[in-house]
Amino acid sequence: MDTRRDKERHKTPRQPRNTLPEIGIIAGFELLINPMGMTLSNYKPAPQTDRDNRNTEGHPAATTMNTIVDDLSAPHPSAANGAAWEMISDRVMGGVSRGTMIREDVRGRPALHMQGKVSLENNGGFVQIALDLEPHGRVIDARQWSGLELDVIGNREAYNLHLRTADMVRPWQSYRASFRPMPEWRTIRLHFTDFTAHRIDAQLDLSCLRRISIVAIARSFDADIAIGGIRFFA
């Protein structure tokens, strides 16, 4: 008969407890862009990029952009460049502004139509539609172009076009230019020299352009703007 000491000797050794969860890849996160300059409480998964597909400064390697950003040829909400349009309002940070983004015919032309009501309550004050210029977080080299051209119709209110580059590390940073769409279809041109820096000291670097946004911002009003196409011009 085994003694107690023999039984203990024959027991299977206890394996050390693993106190760490078995996690493979933890997805990155980035802040939603807030054109009002306030940190947002919501997060979204950051685009995953190939670590080897980066330039010497650590940015995703730039691609050469063709002229068309979006001609509405892809199914909604996709754009012609392979990325997807997003509707964002100040509700992500507790505001009460509201907006919609739909694809429909406006005055006889297919359009991406943003409507909404901008409110300054609860420290809010914006609605926007935003688009990455390349899928998967890649940047584009726009140095061969002079600016952006928009086919646009609206309600005579002032709107902003915001640009973001890979150099930006804060969600409130952007380069901004204003325009005022009329109640009939028109083509407007915004030269890159028209854009001013917002809460960033660096000059606009067109070699690492990443994202554009069409924004109704900074005052209480009814937003109503439709885009029929966006492209670069030389």
Sequence and secondary structure as in RCSB ss.txt:
>XXXX:A:sequence
MDTRRDKERHKTPRQPRNTLPEIGIIAGFELLINPMGMTLSNYKPAPQTDRDNRNTEGHPAATTMNTIVDDLSAP
HPSAANGAAWEMISDRVMGGVSRGTMIREDVRGRPALHMQGKVSLENNGGFVQIALDLEPHGRVIDARQWSGLEL
DVIGNREAYNLHLRTADMVRPWQSYRASFRPMPEWRTIRLHFTDFTAHRIDAQLDLSCLRRISIVAIARSFDADI
AIGGIRFFA
>XXXX:A:secstr
   HHHHHHHS        S        EEE   TTS   S EEE     TTSB TTSSB  EE  SEEE S SS
TTB TTS B EEEEGGGGT   EEEEEEEEETTEEEEEEEEEE  GGG  EEEEEEESSGGG  EE TT  EEEE
EEEE S  EEEEEEETT  STT EEEEEE   SS EEEEEEGGG EEES  S   GGGEEEEEEEEESS EEEEE
EEEEEEEE 
